[in-house]
Amino acid sequence: MSLAWVRWPLLLGVGVVSIGIAVRVLVAGAADTPKSPQAPESSALPTLAESKTVRGNPLTIRVDSVVRPIPVGVTHQWAVMVQSADGSAVPGCSVRFDATMPEHGHGLPLTPHTTGEPAAGRYRIEGVRFSMGGYWRLNVAADCDGSVQRADFELRL
Amino acid sequence: MNPTSEQSSSEVAGPSNRPEQSSSRSWGRVLNRRDPWRAAALVTLSVAGALGVFVASNRLVPSPWNDQQRAALRSLWIGELPPVPEDPSNRFADDPRAARLGARLFRDPRLSGNGALACASCHKPELAFSDGLVVAHGIEDGTRNTPSIVPAAYSPTYFWDGRRDSQWAQALSPLENARELGSTRTAVFAVVQQHYRTEFEEIFGPLTPVSAERLARPGSPLGDEAARAAWRALSAEEQKAVNRAFANVGKALAAYQRTLAFEPSRFDRYVSHVLRGNHLIANVLLNAEERAGLELFIGKANCTLCHRGPLFTGHEFFALGLPFGSSGPDPGRGAAAQLLLQDPFNCIGDYSDAKRETCWELRFLSEDALAFLANFKTPSLRNVAATAPYMHAGQFADLNQVLDHYDRAPSVPFPEHTDIRPLHLTEEERAQLVAFLGTLTSEVRDPYADARAAP
């Protein structure tokens, strides 16, 4: 009874707070980050083949992006692994790495090249940047003491 | 937000709607003057209840977008834009003093050969930092359309053909271009020395003196015969001093341009609400035609292959088989590699602050001119509706013509190879795409809009 006088002011407060919450929800600024489970990356589309082993005679080539998921529009590194038929690493090769988009008829925006061999038979390729998403064909060649192995890899970004 | 409190507020609002209160009593009695608390509470609770119902129904409307489309919308949304990337070649890039100085220089017509033109003459703040012309018009007509400079700080290369690899190196080029500002680097040095010396030296250190007599003759290694002779008359030390100050003018101009930013557009507000599940409100922000255009943009029309990310560009170069501009065939990117390599202000040059390893565009530059023949950089589409005419030489007067070109993707003799394929859009679909592009217009935030050239 003695607290009856607070009833309407209290309800007014409840109303004001509710309006505040509703307005906040409705007119929230465009730059605020809406809650979302794991912002999907536009580049994280499924790939056809991120790495593949090509059995040749006598060399086997594997390729792998150092960055996952493989990005579009970002300059990044790849690794090329060269092995002999018995599975042992083949050091000291000259490795070329290139890529084209057969559906568009163009290649990479930069010219990647080998910048080191951090482990025996593992070659670091720098300067790889895919200019757009879609179907890419990677062309890799390893020249090891005159024995040349070429391998194509498919990639869908 | 807290759904529980919404629910309770709706319930509490209930009594005000009870028949015996609302029908038998007049509003005058409900809003009892003798009990203003009661009146205010009832009105407020009614409003809260109505809003609660609206919020709830807003969330109940099903999303018109599937998960993949929502991901695409998010990828284009300005809320996903990262901070402006660092520029290792410009250690003053984020120095506010340099930005303030750059904003003043940007508006200073004394940096032009005729004393009447400034950077802002072509990059007009009121036109989203472009000029509305077919091709740039400085001292004379240029050959290419003036691009907006607003999203430029995110790009690894500059100009339509990518012949510069930093924003500061780009800013220097128009100063000495005879068709643009038509000045010389010694003249720019003289302006800095005379009008900006104190603030310039506070940021970049003392200017190395160059004799007034030699500075009196406009000199540049790039100018006409008289300018080149005046340049040769300088000692090697003086040339270096002028080049260093000239590079720092570029670095100040870049520091300023890095601060220009897009405000959220109607499209961004729409995506913001879609991602929150506020579909009723979202649908007020974009009408059905614009939403249909957006669906085409991220779907059938393949626009996001190149116009991707929150700036609607991947900053890459493509051949579109465009009609020639007023100055004829343009090799574009095909001629840019040599220009970039020869530029003394490039990333590995003496005036760059970068370590060589970070100069990706130069280290891995392709010199295959044929592969990049008539390739031009993908521009941002933010503010596109406000920046006609379009393409690198202003070939298209409006967005309908642009869409018509992409739709037809004509085969052309030059260049032989093009990157686009026919889209088979209907007339209606093209109109929808144009309508959608209109939702990308927004203000440009310029923190130094009040800057004025030194008196």
Interface residues (C-beta under 8 A of the other chain):
Chain A: W8 P9 L11 L12 V14 G15 V16 V17 S18 I19 I21 A22 V23 R24 V25 L26 A28 G29 A30 A31 D32 T33 P34 K35 S36 A39 P40 E41 S42 V72 G73 T75 E103 H104 G105 H106 G107 L108 P109 L110 T111 P112 H113 E126 G127 S131 M132 G133 G134
Chain B: M1 N2 S5 E6 S8 S9 V12 A13 D35 W37 R38 A40 A41 V43 T44 L45 V47 A48 L51 G52 F54 V55 N58 D67 A71 A72 R74 S75 I78 G79 E80 P156 P264 D268 R269 V271 S272 L275 R276 N278 I281 T304 L305 C306 R308 G309 G314 H315 E316 F317 F318 A319 W360 E361 R363 F364 L365 S366 E367 D368 A371 H417 T418 D419 R421
